[in-house]
Amino acid sequence: MRVLIAGAGRAGLSVAVHLAATGHDVTIVDRDESIANSAFERSGLVSLVGDATDAGLLKEAEVGRADVVVAMLRRDADNLAVALLAQAAGAKRVMVRMRDPDYRSVYVRAGVHRILSEIDVFIGAMATAIEHPAVRHAMVLGTGEAVAFELDVPADSAVAGRTVSVIASSAGFPASCVFAALYRPDGGVEGPRGSSIVEGGATVLLVAARDELAEVVAFFLRRDPGAGEARARPR
């Protein structure tokens, strides 16, 4: 893909380097000459120095040929300007990094294809890590009502050794919870089916309503009362 990142900054530069390493054609536009020079000298990226809201500069960056334009400027008003200019020039998709949530409806009306809120991402990951130590990674989905997260299943959990269908039909299973993936103890990844077994020690990728997160975590971590007895029973 041809990707244009407007207002790269340090974060955008990292994204650009990653995309270039995976084979995409990346161009960045940034006011900071040191960032543009670093992108070119260290990673060989096409880099332009200047104001990304300048229609002439965007034209020089061939914005009309871009498959994706990502606006990551410091002000939402500037990101909006880049989005509108990119769409007018014929860019296929436009994404923005939203800083002020009040701009969400404006971006939607402008036809922006993807709105990424760094506040939502940070709060979702940080708050979840603080509130639920057992959760390994978390990401807020959509407009914040749902969360995708990884959870290690203890060997003595009541769900260990059971199939996905049995777990999902168990009393107390949170209504919003969905299995997204299973990471087996041997390192393999499995797309969960009803017959898939959730082994103790495995990691599950789950999606659930944000207000049911605590309930979901408690459900998967609850201990099987018979597990300790089985281990303690003499052979």
C-alpha positions as a printed NumPy array, in Angstrom:
array([[  0.   ,   0.   ,   0.   ],
       [  0.922,   3.62 ,  -0.469],
       [  0.701,   5.296,   2.93 ],
       [  1.058,   9.01 ,   3.673],
       [  1.536,  10.03 ,   7.316],
       [  0.946,  13.726,   7.928],
       [  2.499,  15.147,  11.077],
       [  4.453,  12.021,  11.865],
       [  6.176,  13.021,  15.103],
       [  8.022,  10.36 ,  17.083],
       [  5.014,   8.023,  17.309],
       [  4.149,   8.372,  13.645],
       [  7.75 ,   7.762,  12.664],
       [  7.718,   4.459,  14.538],
       [  4.55 ,   3.45 ,  12.688],
       [  6.097,   4.514,   9.38 ],
       [  9.245,   2.475,   9.968],
       [  7.162,  -0.577,  10.86 ],
       [  5.001,  -0.259,   7.744],
       [  8.032,   0.242,   5.506],
       [  9.695,  -2.841,   6.994],
       [  6.637,  -4.918,   6.059],
       [  6.8  ,  -3.809,   2.441],
       [  4.564,  -0.743,   2.228],
       [  5.435,   2.445,   0.35 ],
       [  5.483,   5.135,   3.051],
       [  5.82 ,   8.901,   2.816],
       [  5.858,  11.252,   5.802],
       [  5.258,  14.993,   6.064],
       [  6.394,  16.812,   9.213],
       [  7.318,  20.316,  10.27 ],
       [ 10.289,  19.004,  12.26 ],
       [ 13.253,  18.759,   9.91 ],
       [ 15.103,  16.437,  12.294],
       [ 12.27 ,  13.896,  12.152],
       [ 12.095,  14.046,   8.369],
       [ 15.874,  13.71 ,   8.057],
       [ 15.931,  10.801,  10.488],
       [ 13.179,   9.041,   8.54 ],
       [ 15.155,   9.368,   5.329],
       [ 18.667,   8.71 ,   6.622],
       [ 17.874,   5.8  ,   8.955],
       [ 14.952,   4.157,   7.191],
       [ 15.023,   5.397,   3.613],
       [ 11.513,   6.854,   3.84 ],
       [ 10.355,   9.556,   1.454],
       [ 10.155,  12.614,   3.728],
       [  8.922,  16.143,   3.17 ],
       [  9.445,  19.04 ,   5.573],
       [  6.599,  21.481,   5.988],
       [  2.988,  22.117,   6.969],
       [  0.819,  19.098,   6.15 ],
       [ -2.249,  21.362,   5.874],
       [ -0.648,  23.025,   2.854],
       [ -2.507,  21.701,  -0.195],
       [  0.55 ,  22.278,  -2.387],
       [  2.795,  20.225,  -0.12 ],
       [  0.262,  17.394,   0.029],
       [  0.101,  17.435,  -3.751],
       [  3.902,  17.174,  -3.85 ],
       [  3.585,  14.153,  -1.536],
       [  1.173,  12.632,  -4.098],
       [ -1.679,  12.472,  -1.615],
       [ -4.117,  11.611,  -4.422],
       [ -2.317,   8.318,  -5.057],
       [ -2.327,   7.245,  -1.406],
       [ -4.225,   4.152,  -0.356],
       [ -4.237,   5.474,   3.204],
       [ -3.633,   8.954,   4.607],
       [ -3.025,   9.178,   8.358],
       [ -3.349,  12.628,   9.96 ],
       [ -1.423,  12.831,  13.241],
       [ -1.   ,  16.56 ,  13.758],
       [ -1.124,  18.253,  17.155],
       [ -4.438,  20.026,  16.538],
       [ -7.664,  18.325,  15.523],
       [ -8.537,  21.304,  13.339],
       [ -5.37 ,  20.632,  11.324],
       [ -6.108,  16.905,  11.125],
       [ -9.555,  17.758,   9.807],
       [ -8.018,  19.998,   7.143],
       [ -5.656,  17.208,   6.037],
       [ -8.551,  14.726,   5.937],
       [-10.661,  16.997,   3.739],
       [ -7.768,  17.83 ,   1.408],
       [ -6.85 ,  14.151,   1.095],
       [-10.405,  13.154,   0.245],
       [-10.715,  15.958,  -2.286],
       [ -7.476,  14.782,  -3.927],
       [ -8.761,  11.22 ,  -4.246],
       [ -7.079,   9.34 ,  -1.379],
       [ -8.792,   5.982,  -0.857],
       [ -8.891,   5.978,   2.959],
       [ -8.332,   8.619,   5.614],
       [ -7.489,   8.029,   9.272],
       [ -6.95 ,  10.557,  12.053],
       [ -5.485,  10.562,  15.549],
       [ -8.135,  12.359,  17.572],
       [ -6.978,  14.413,  20.534],
       [-10.227,  16.161,  21.542],
       [-13.278,  13.842,  21.833],
       [-15.522,  16.759,  20.84 ],
       [-14.183,  16.356,  17.316],
       [-15.487,  12.801,  16.898],
       [-18.825,  13.84 ,  15.381],
       [-17.053,  16.355,  13.145],
       [-14.703,  13.684,  11.818],
       [-17.63 ,  11.346,  11.231],
       [-19.506,  13.993,   9.246],
       [-16.344,  14.664,   7.246],
       [-16.289,  11.026,   6.161],
       [-13.106,  10.023,   7.987],
       [-12.826,   6.244,   7.741],
       [-11.072,   5.562,  11.055],
       [-10.82 ,   7.704,  14.183],
       [ -8.14 ,   6.68 ,  16.679],
       [ -8.405,   8.243,  20.112],
       [ -5.144,   8.087,  22.038],
       [ -7.049,   8.986,  25.214],
       [ -9.379,   5.995,  24.837],
       [ -6.46 ,   3.686,  24.086],
       [ -4.403,   4.904,  27.043],
       [ -7.267,   4.909,  29.528],
       [ -8.465,   1.508,  28.347],
       [ -5.067,  -0.121,  28.723],
       [ -3.935,   1.675,  31.874],
       [ -7.208,   1.553,  33.808],
       [ -7.693,  -2.118,  32.986],
       [ -4.143,  -2.962,  34.099],
       [ -4.68 ,  -1.111,  37.386],
       [ -8.089,  -2.589,  38.149],
       [ -7.42 ,  -6.144,  36.971],
       [ -3.85 ,  -7.409,  37.568],
       [ -4.653, -10.756,  35.929],
       [ -5.312,  -9.075,  32.568],
       [ -2.175,  -9.076,  30.421],
       [ -3.083,  -6.769,  27.544],
       [ -6.229,  -4.778,  26.871],
       [ -7.573,  -2.572,  24.095],
       [-10.744,  -0.523,  23.999],
       [-12.907,  -1.252,  20.956],
       [-15.354,   0.891,  19.043],
       [-16.428,   3.939,  20.991],
       [-15.305,   2.479,  24.307],
       [-18.166,   0.183,  25.257],
       [-16.203,  -3.018,  24.637],
       [-12.73 ,  -4.254,  25.584],
       [-10.531,  -6.952,  24.034],
       [ -8.107,  -8.459,  26.527],
       [ -5.815, -11.409,  27.218],
       [ -6.222, -13.496,  30.365],
       [ -4.165, -16.42 ,  31.673],
       [ -6.299, -19.359,  32.796],
       [ -4.96 , -20.853,  36.061],
       [ -4.469, -24.615,  36.154],
       [ -6.992, -24.891,  38.999],
       [ -9.601, -22.674,  37.345],
       [-13.13 , -24.081,  37.127],
       [-13.014, -23.611,  33.327],
       [ -9.685, -25.424,  32.816],
       [-10.063, -28.561,  30.724],
       [-13.554, -27.66 ,  29.523],
       [-14.688, -26.895,  25.993],
       [-15.683, -23.44 ,  24.815],
       [-19.299, -24.539,  24.346],
       [-19.496, -25.955,  27.886],
       [-17.943, -22.8  ,  29.351],
       [-20.232, -20.487,  27.369],
       [-23.33 , -22.409,  28.496],
       [-22.276, -22.45 ,  32.163],
       [-24.325, -20.614,  34.778],
       [-22.895, -17.185,  35.425],
       [-21.088, -16.862,  32.083],
       [-21.282, -13.12 ,  31.247],
       [-23.69 , -12.463,  28.399],
       [-21.39 , -10.079,  26.503],
       [-18.279, -12.291,  26.626],
       [-16.953, -13.722,  23.339],
       [-13.949, -15.982,  22.743],
       [-11.631, -14.439,  20.129],
       [ -8.551, -16.708,  20.317],
       [ -6.826, -19.385,  22.361],
       [ -3.075, -19.349,  22.976],
       [ -2.129, -22.888,  23.971],
       [  0.616, -23.624,  26.529],
       [  2.784, -25.014,  23.691],
       [  2.717, -21.611,  21.97 ],
       [  0.161, -22.439,  19.294],
       [ -2.753, -20.151,  18.439],
       [ -6.238, -21.474,  17.768],
       [ -9.414, -19.904,  16.49 ],
       [-11.858, -21.081,  19.158],
       [-14.706, -23.41 ,  18.194],
       [-17.332, -24.971,  20.406],
       [-15.234, -28.113,  20.759],
       [-11.998, -26.264,  21.544],
       [-10.626, -27.111,  24.975],
       [ -9.42 , -24.324,  27.259],
       [ -6.455, -25.884,  29.004],
       [ -5.097, -24.743,  32.333],
       [ -2.098, -22.524,  31.715],
       [ -3.43 , -21.335,  28.372],
       [ -4.13 , -17.702,  27.52 ],
       [ -7.512, -16.654,  26.159],
       [ -8.263, -13.567,  24.101],
       [-11.707, -12.353,  25.08 ],
       [-14.013,  -9.519,  24.097],
       [-16.594,  -8.23 ,  26.546],
       [-18.626,  -5.205,  27.469],
       [-16.501,  -2.817,  29.48 ],
       [-18.955,  -2.769,  32.383],
       [-18.801,  -6.586,  32.591],
       [-15.015,  -6.836,  32.594],
       [-14.721,  -7.522,  36.323],
       [-17.417, -10.188,  36.081],
       [-15.645, -11.897,  33.184],
       [-12.281, -11.918,  34.952],
       [-13.839, -13.34 ,  38.112],
       [-15.611, -16.052,  36.121],
       [-12.409, -17.305,  34.474],
       [-10.304, -17.077,  37.637],
       [-12.753, -18.809,  39.982],
       [-11.164, -21.908,  41.42 ],
       [-12.466, -25.44 ,  40.896],
       [-13.241, -26.699,  44.431],
       [-12.391, -30.247,  43.415],
       [ -8.991, -29.412,  41.956],
       [ -7.209, -29.186,  45.301],
       [ -8.941, -32.29 ,  46.632],
       [ -7.938, -34.257,  43.544],
       [ -4.305, -33.274,  43.994],
       [ -4.361, -33.98 ,  47.741],
       [ -6.082, -37.363,  47.435],
       [ -3.497, -40.187,  47.965],
       [ -2.917, -42.505,  45.063]])
